[in-house]
Amino acid sequence: PRTEDNYAAMLNGYWTDAHYLQQLHMNRSNFEKLCNILRPHSDSDGSNFKAPVPVEKKVAVTLFLLTNEAFSYKNMEGWWGLA
C-alpha cells in the first residue's frame, strides 16, 4: 500500500481482527479502547499549516513502529501517509 492506503483501509473497516493482530499486535477492540484512553491527551488541534493527525493514526503508527524493527519513521511515510 502507498500513501494513505494502509490507514484508509484500517479506518474504513477493511481490516479484520487478523489484520490488526498482524500489523499492530493488538485486536481491534483493544486498539479502539487504547485510542479512547489516549484521545483526551492527544494534541489534535493541528496548526495553521497542517490538519490535525487523528489519534487512531498516531496510535497505529506507534504500535507499528514498536513491533516492526525493519521500519523506521522515515520509511513510514509511504506506508501510513505521513509527511
C-alpha positions as a Markdown table, in Angstrom:
| # | Residue | x | y | z |
|---|---|---|---|---|
| 1 | Pro | 0.0 | 0.0 | 0.0 |
| 2 | Arg | 1.1 | 3.5 | -0.7 |
| 3 | Thr | 0.3 | 6.9 | 0.8 |
| 4 | Glu | -2.9 | 6.7 | 2.9 |
| 5 | Asp | -3.9 | 3.3 | 1.6 |
| 6 | Asn | -3.0 | 1.4 | 4.8 |
| 7 | Tyr | -4.5 | 3.9 | 7.2 |
| 8 | Ala | -7.6 | 4.3 | 5.0 |
| 9 | Ala | -8.2 | 0.6 | 4.8 |
| 10 | Met | -8.0 | 0.4 | 8.6 |
| 11 | Leu | -10.2 | 3.4 | 9.1 |
| 12 | Asn | -12.8 | 2.3 | 6.6 |
| 13 | Gly | -13.3 | -1.1 | 8.2 |
| 14 | Tyr | -11.5 | -3.2 | 5.7 |
| 15 | Trp | -9.1 | -4.5 | 8.3 |
| 16 | Thr | -10.2 | -7.7 | 10.1 |
| 17 | Asp | -9.0 | -8.6 | 13.6 |
| 18 | Ala | -6.4 | -10.7 | 11.8 |
| 19 | His | -5.0 | -7.5 | 10.2 |
| 20 | Tyr | -4.9 | -5.7 | 13.5 |
| 21 | Leu | -3.1 | -8.6 | 15.1 |
| 22 | Gln | -0.7 | -8.9 | 12.2 |
| 23 | Gln | 0.1 | -5.2 | 11.8 |
| 24 | Leu | -0.4 | -3.8 | 15.3 |
| 25 | His | -0.1 | -6.9 | 17.5 |
| 26 | Met | -3.5 | -5.9 | 19.1 |
| 27 | Asn | -7.1 | -6.8 | 18.2 |
| 28 | Arg | -9.5 | -4.1 | 17.0 |
| 29 | Ser | -11.4 | -3.9 | 20.3 |
| 30 | Asn | -8.2 | -3.3 | 22.3 |
| 31 | Phe | -6.9 | -0.8 | 19.7 |
| 32 | Glu | -10.2 | 1.2 | 20.0 |
| 33 | Lys | -10.0 | 1.1 | 23.8 |
| 34 | Leu | -6.4 | 2.4 | 23.8 |
| 35 | Cys | -7.4 | 5.2 | 21.3 |
| 36 | Asn | -10.3 | 6.2 | 23.6 |
| 37 | Ile | -8.0 | 6.3 | 26.6 |
| 38 | Leu | -5.4 | 8.4 | 24.8 |
| 39 | Arg | -7.8 | 10.7 | 23.0 |
| 40 | Pro | -8.1 | 13.3 | 25.8 |
| 41 | His | -4.3 | 13.5 | 26.0 |
| 42 | Ser | -3.7 | 13.8 | 22.2 |
| 43 | Asp | -2.7 | 17.1 | 20.9 |
| 44 | Ser | -5.1 | 17.1 | 17.9 |
| 45 | Asp | -5.5 | 20.9 | 17.4 |
| 46 | Gly | -3.2 | 20.9 | 14.4 |
| 47 | Ser | -1.5 | 24.0 | 13.3 |
| 48 | Asn | -2.1 | 26.8 | 10.8 |
| 49 | Phe | -0.3 | 24.7 | 8.2 |
| 50 | Lys | -1.5 | 21.2 | 8.7 |
| 51 | Ala | -4.7 | 19.3 | 9.6 |
| 52 | Pro | -4.6 | 17.5 | 12.9 |
| 53 | Val | -3.4 | 13.9 | 13.0 |
| 54 | Pro | -6.1 | 11.7 | 14.3 |
| 55 | Val | -5.3 | 9.8 | 17.5 |
| 56 | Glu | -6.0 | 6.5 | 15.7 |
| 57 | Lys | -3.3 | 7.2 | 13.2 |
| 58 | Lys | -0.8 | 8.2 | 16.0 |
| 59 | Val | -1.5 | 5.1 | 17.9 |
| 60 | Ala | -1.4 | 2.8 | 14.8 |
| 61 | Val | 1.9 | 4.3 | 13.7 |
| 62 | Thr | 3.4 | 4.0 | 17.2 |
| 63 | Leu | 2.3 | 0.4 | 17.6 |
| 64 | Phe | 3.5 | -0.5 | 14.1 |
| 65 | Leu | 6.9 | 1.1 | 14.7 |
| 66 | Leu | 7.3 | -0.6 | 18.1 |
| 67 | Thr | 6.5 | -4.1 | 16.7 |
| 68 | Asn | 8.3 | -3.8 | 13.3 |
| 69 | Glu | 12.1 | -3.5 | 13.6 |
| 70 | Ala | 12.6 | -3.3 | 9.8 |
| 71 | Phe | 10.7 | 0.1 | 9.6 |
| 72 | Ser | 11.9 | 3.5 | 10.7 |
| 73 | Tyr | 9.8 | 6.6 | 10.9 |
| 74 | Lys | 11.4 | 7.8 | 7.7 |
| 75 | Asn | 10.1 | 4.9 | 5.6 |
| 76 | Met | 6.7 | 5.0 | 7.2 |
| 77 | Glu | 5.8 | 8.0 | 5.1 |
| 78 | Gly | 4.5 | 5.8 | 2.2 |
| 79 | Trp | 3.1 | 3.1 | 4.4 |
| 80 | Trp | 0.9 | 5.3 | 6.6 |
| 81 | Gly | 0.7 | 8.6 | 4.6 |
| 82 | Leu | 3.0 | 10.6 | 6.8 |
| 83 | Ala | 5.0 | 13.6 | 5.7 |
